[in-house]
Amino acid sequence: MFQDDTIKIRNKVVHSDWVIFLSPLIMGFTSALLKKMQDKFIPLVHPYIELVNNECHHEKRYEQYPKIGLVYAREKDTDDEDLKIVSDIYSRFALNFKSEFKLFKSIDEPIETLTHEINIH
């Protein structure tokens, strides 16, 4: 069995105000490494299913979950449709994670813009 710091990370995540992912966009989507990390968050929700707006979702395991953000690095050919798809997917991830997707910014934006967005949410 492969041992890593996933258990420690999950504990920190569930006690955080924010989880902000950073990733390059590769062929129009975030990295496979980031997807693997997100999959390790699955134990933070119950395996039991409930209907929410006629959709199946996992039940909450904890009282509160952190807000979700994504800071991305564009490829040369990244277009608005790519960004819309990635934003929609992360919105769905946040919904399933009992959270809200509150930050979607390019790494090219000034750091002051990113910190302002974090602080207002």
C-alpha positions in Angstrom: 0.0 0.0 0.0 1.3 3.4 -1.0 1.7 5.8 2.0 1.5 9.6 1.6 0.3 12.6 3.5 -3.3 12.3 2.3 -4.8 11.8 5.8 -3.0 14.8 7.2 -4.0 16.9 4.1 -7.7 15.9 4.4 -7.7 16.9 8.1 -6.2 20.3 7.2 -8.7 20.7 4.3 -11.8 20.1 6.4 -10.6 22.7 9.0 -9.8 25.3 6.4 -11.7 28.3 5.1 -10.3 27.9 1.6 -8.8 25.3 -0.7 -7.2 26.9 -3.7 -6.0 24.7 -6.4 -3.3 25.8 -8.9 -2.8 24.0 -12.2 -1.7 24.5 -15.7 -4.4 23.9 -18.3 -3.3 20.9 -20.4 -5.3 20.2 -23.5 -8.1 22.3 -22.1 -8.2 20.9 -18.6 -6.4 20.9 -15.2 -3.6 18.4 -14.7 -4.0 14.7 -13.9 -2.0 15.2 -10.8 -4.6 17.7 -9.5 -7.4 15.3 -10.4 -5.7 12.6 -8.4 -5.5 14.9 -5.4 -9.2 15.8 -5.7 -10.2 12.1 -5.8 -8.5 11.8 -2.4 -11.0 14.2 -1.0 -13.9 11.7 -1.5 -13.7 10.4 2.1 -14.6 13.9 3.3 -18.2 13.2 2.4 -20.4 10.2 3.3 -20.8 7.3 0.9 -24.6 7.7 1.4 -26.5 9.4 -1.3 -29.3 12.0 -1.1 -31.4 13.7 -3.8 -30.6 17.4 -4.2 -32.5 19.2 -6.9 -33.3 15.8 -8.6 -29.5 14.9 -8.6 -27.7 12.3 -6.6 -25.1 13.7 -4.2 -23.1 12.4 -1.3 -24.3 13.3 2.2 -22.2 15.7 4.3 -19.8 14.2 6.7 -18.7 17.4 8.4 -20.6 20.5 9.5 -18.6 22.9 7.3 -16.4 22.7 4.2 -13.9 25.1 2.7 -14.6 27.4 -0.2 -13.0 26.2 -3.5 -10.8 28.2 -5.8 -8.8 27.5 -8.9 -5.9 29.5 -10.2 -4.9 28.3 -13.6 -2.1 28.9 -16.2 -3.4 29.1 -19.8 -2.0 27.3 -22.7 -1.4 29.3 -25.9 -4.6 28.0 -27.4 -6.8 28.2 -24.3 -10.1 29.8 -25.4 -13.2 31.0 -23.6 -15.0 27.7 -24.2 -12.1 25.8 -22.4 -12.4 28.2 -19.5 -16.2 27.8 -19.3 -15.9 24.0 -19.3 -13.2 24.1 -16.5 -15.2 26.5 -14.5 -18.4 24.4 -14.8 -16.5 21.2 -13.8 -15.1 23.0 -10.7 -18.5 24.3 -9.8 -19.8 20.8 -9.9 -16.8 19.6 -7.8 -17.6 22.2 -5.2 -21.3 21.3 -5.2 -20.5 17.6 -4.6 -18.0 18.6 -2.0 -20.7 20.6 -0.1 -18.9 23.8 -0.8 -18.9 26.8 -3.1 -16.7 27.6 -6.1 -15.7 31.2 -5.3 -12.4 31.9 -7.2 -11.5 31.2 -10.8 -8.6 33.3 -11.9 -5.6 33.2 -14.3 -2.1 33.1 -12.8 -1.4 36.1 -15.0 -3.6 38.3 -12.9 -1.9 40.5 -10.4 -1.5 39.0 -6.9 -3.5 41.9 -5.5 -6.5 40.8 -7.5 -6.3 37.3 -6.3 -5.9 38.3 -2.6 -8.8 40.8 -2.9 -11.1 38.1 -4.3 -10.1 35.7 -1.5 -10.7 38.4 1.1 -14.1 39.5 -0.1 -15.5 35.9 -0.1 
